[in-house]
């Protein structure tokens, strides 16, 4: 189970980046992707052919990510409206929460697919460097994660 944890953490980080990109960065998720690609192109010394392959993967998957992010936004708006404009209806809230959970699962699967496809583009040395970058990121995240409450 320990080997699965880094994947989950990486997926969560990627989800956060894409979610922030889709909601708040100028240019939306595409601009966030461009920044991420520039970071990894520099750190992993990606060739222009590798960068083109990664861009093609993103272009292929972007409509799915965009659709899932739109579903998440609509669901959040529906939840806000439900909570603010009517008496509490636990059945409706649970239905929205369930729908949101399913959308989040689909988004995580999509990000895992994208990451897997992108990793196939890397050389063994680049994969090793990528794992090191991810380990450093996880260590930083661990330092900022509050301890579990008892």
N, C-alpha and C positions, 0 to 999 in steps of 0.2 A: 504494500500500500504506500510505502514511503516513496517509491519511484513515480507514483501517480500524482503525488502532491505538487511537485514542481510544474507539471503540466497544467494542473488546475490553477496554480498561482499565476503562471504565464498567461493562461487564457483570461484570467480575471484582469490582469494588467492590460492585455490587449483589448479586452472589452471596454475597460475604462477609457483607454486612449480613443477608441473608435466612438464611444458614447460622447465623450467630451468634444471630439472633432465634429460629430454630427450635430451637436447642440450649440456649441459655443465658439468654435474656431471660425475665423473668417474663411470662407471657401468651403465649409462643411467637411465631411469625412475625407474628401479627396485631398484637401490641403493637409489634413492630419496624416494621411498616408504618405504624402510627398515628404513631409518632415521626418517621418519614421524611416522612409527609404533612404533619405539623405544621411541620417544618423548611421544606419547599418551599412550603407555603401562606404562610408568613411571608416567605420570601426572594423568592418570585415574585408575591406579592400575589394569590393565587388567590381567585376568587370562591367563594361557597358552592356554586353550581351546578357549577363546575369540580371542587371537592373531592368533591361527590357523584358526578360522573362517574368520577373517579379511584378512589373507593371501590368503585363498581360494577365497574370493570375488575378491581380486586384481588379482589373477592368472586367474580367469574366465574373467575378464574385460580387462586385460592388452593387449590382441591382438587388441581389438577395439581401445583403447587409442593409441597404437603404430601406427595403421593404420591412425588414424586421425592426429596424430602428423606428420607422413610422408607426408600426403596430405598438411598440413600446410607448411612444409619445401619445398616441390615441388612447391607449389603455390608462395611462397616467392622468390624462385630461378627463376621461370618463370617471375615474376613481375620485378625482378632485371634485367634479361636478356632483357626483353621488353623495359625497360626504358633506359638501357645503350647502346643497340646495334641497335636501330632503331629510326626513327622519332616518336614522341609521337603519339600514336593511342588511343584516348580516349575510343573507343568502346572496344578494347581489354583490356585496363586497367580496365574499368568498369566490364567487364566479369570476369576477374580475381578477382577483389575486391568482386564481388557478390559470386563467388565460395568460396572465403576465408571466407566470412561472414557465408555462409551455413555450412562450415566445423567447424567454431568456434561455431556455434549454436549446432551442433552435439556433439562437444567436451564438451560444457557446460551441455548438457542433460546427456551425459555419466557420467560426474563428479557428477551431482546431483543424478543419479542412484546409483553410487558407494557410495556416502556419505549416502544416504538413507538406503542402504543395511547395511552399516557398523554401522549406528546408531541403527539398529534393534538388533545388537549384545550386545549393552550396557544395563546395569541396569539403572533404573530411577536415581539413585545417580550419576552414571557415565555420563549420559546424561546431568544432571544438571552441573556437573563439566566441561563437554565439552562446554556447552553454556557459562559458565563463561570464559573459555579460549578464545572462539571465541569473546566474548564481549570485552575482554582485547585487543585482536589482532585488532579488529575494531577500538577501541579507539586509539591505536598506529598508525594505518593507517590514521585515521582522522587527527591526529596531523601532519602527513607528506604530507597530500593532500593540494595542493595549493588552495586558495579560488577561486571560479568561477570568471571569468573576466566579466566585465560589457560591 
